[in-house]
């Protein structure tokens, strides 16, 4: 399975779930997808209804990145192992 480059966290999490990964703790991060796209392509930032606990969000995102890196690494490793056979 290849994982596309995307800013859409719901798409990424959905693909991970389809491949058997438990990503339930990361679904709350989907609310920040709009910031990823807007911050990259548009000027200014959106207002939020409640203050963002930035440290907690950064920690959650770092955990998600680590999880995805491990899963992609495992997928790449499995593909290489198949290629060697």
C-alpha positions as CSV (number, residue, x, y, z in Angstrom):
1,X,0.0,0.0,0.0
2,X,1.3,3.4,-0.8
3,X,0.2,6.5,1.1
4,X,-0.3,9.7,-0.9
5,X,1.0,13.0,0.1
6,X,-1.9,14.9,1.5
7,X,-2.9,17.6,3.9
8,X,-6.3,15.9,4.5
9,X,-5.8,14.1,7.8
10,X,-9.2,12.3,7.5
11,X,-8.0,10.7,4.2
12,X,-4.7,9.6,5.8
13,X,-6.4,8.2,8.9
14,X,-9.0,6.4,6.8
15,X,-6.2,4.8,4.7
16,X,-4.4,3.7,7.8
17,X,-7.6,2.2,9.3
18,X,-8.3,0.4,6.0
19,X,-4.9,-1.2,6.4
20,X,-5.6,-2.4,10.0
21,X,-4.0,0.4,12.0
22,X,-5.6,1.7,15.2
23,X,-5.6,5.4,14.7
24,X,-8.6,6.2,17.0
25,X,-6.6,8.5,19.2
26,X,-5.6,10.7,16.2
27,X,-9.1,11.4,14.9
28,X,-9.4,14.6,16.9
29,X,-6.5,16.1,14.9
30,X,-8.8,16.2,11.8
31,X,-10.1,19.5,13.0
32,X,-6.7,21.1,12.2
33,X,-6.7,20.0,8.5
34,X,-8.2,23.4,7.5
35,X,-5.2,25.1,9.2
36,X,-2.7,23.0,7.3
37,X,-4.2,23.9,4.0
38,X,-4.9,27.5,4.8
39,X,-1.5,28.2,6.4
40,X,0.2,26.8,3.3
41,X,-1.8,28.4,0.6
42,X,-3.7,31.4,1.9
43,X,-2.7,34.5,3.8
44,X,-3.8,34.9,7.4
45,X,-5.1,32.4,9.9
46,X,-8.6,31.4,10.8
47,X,-10.2,32.2,14.2
48,X,-11.1,29.3,16.5
49,X,-14.0,29.1,18.9
50,X,-11.8,27.9,21.7
51,X,-8.1,28.5,22.5
52,X,-5.8,25.8,21.1
53,X,-3.6,24.0,23.6
54,X,-0.7,24.2,21.2
55,X,1.7,22.0,23.3
56,X,-0.8,19.2,23.4
57,X,-1.6,19.4,19.7
58,X,2.1,19.4,18.8
59,X,2.6,16.4,21.0
60,X,-0.3,14.6,19.3
61,X,0.9,15.5,15.8
62,X,4.4,14.2,16.7
63,X,2.9,10.9,17.9
64,X,0.9,10.7,14.6
65,X,4.0,11.4,12.5
66,X,5.9,8.7,14.4
67,X,3.1,6.2,14.0
68,X,2.9,6.9,10.2
69,X,6.6,6.7,9.8
70,X,6.7,3.3,11.5
71,X,3.8,2.0,9.4
72,X,5.2,3.3,6.2
73,X,8.6,1.9,7.2
74,X,7.0,-1.5,7.9
75,X,5.2,-1.4,4.5
76,X,8.4,-0.5,2.7
77,X,10.3,-3.2,4.6
78,X,7.7,-5.9,3.7
79,X,7.9,-4.9,0.1
80,X,11.6,-5.1,0.1
81,X,11.5,-8.5,1.7
82,X,9.0,-9.7,-1.0
83,X,11.3,-8.4,-3.7
84,X,14.2,-10.4,-2.3
85,X,12.3,-13.7,-2.6
